[in-house]
Amino acid sequence: MPCYTPDPTEEEMNGWGELSPAQAEAVLCGLLRAIDAHPTIPLPFTAYPKDGDLKVDWREVGVTPSLVKRWFVKHKAKDARRRRTPTRAEAGTGER
C-alpha cells in the first residue's frame, strides 16, 4: 500500500507528465526511507554535513533540513497508522 493513495493506476505510474503533489510526496518518502534503511548513510538533515555524508543544498531547495526532518517523522507515523488500518478491499467491502 503506497504513500500515494488511492493506489496509482498503471497509466499514472508510467506517465510522462508532471508529478502531482501526492506523487512528489510519495517519491520524497520513498527516497528518505531508502536512505534511512541504509546502515552507513545518515539522513541528510544537517546544514553542515561531514565528509562522506549526503550533501543537500538546502538554500537551493528552499526549505530547512529541520522542516524536512519534522515532515518525515510525522509522515512515517502516518504511514504506520495507515498500514495498521485495513483497506476497504481487505475489510471485505471490495471497494478501494
Residue, then its C-alpha position, 0 to 999 in steps of 0.5 A: m500500500p503506497c504513500y500515494t493513495p488511492d493506489p496509482t493506476e498503471e497509466e499514472m505510474n508510467g506517465w510522462g507528465e508532471l508529478s502531482p503533489a501526492q506523487a512528489e510526496a510519495v517519491l520524497c518518502g520513498l527516497l528518505r526511507a531508502i536512505d534511512a534503511h541504509p546502515t552507513i548513510p545518515l539522513p541528510f538533515t544537517a546544514y553542515p554535513k561531514d565528509g562522506d555524508l549526503k550533501v543537500d543544498w538546502r538554500e537551493v531547495g528552499v526549505t530547512p533540513s529541520l522542516v524536512k526532518r519534522w515532515f518525515v517523522k510525522h509522515k512515517a507515523k502516518d504511514a504506520r497508522r495507515r498500514r495498521t488500518p485495513t483497506r476497504a478491499e481487505a475489510g471485505t467491502g471490495e471497494r478501494 
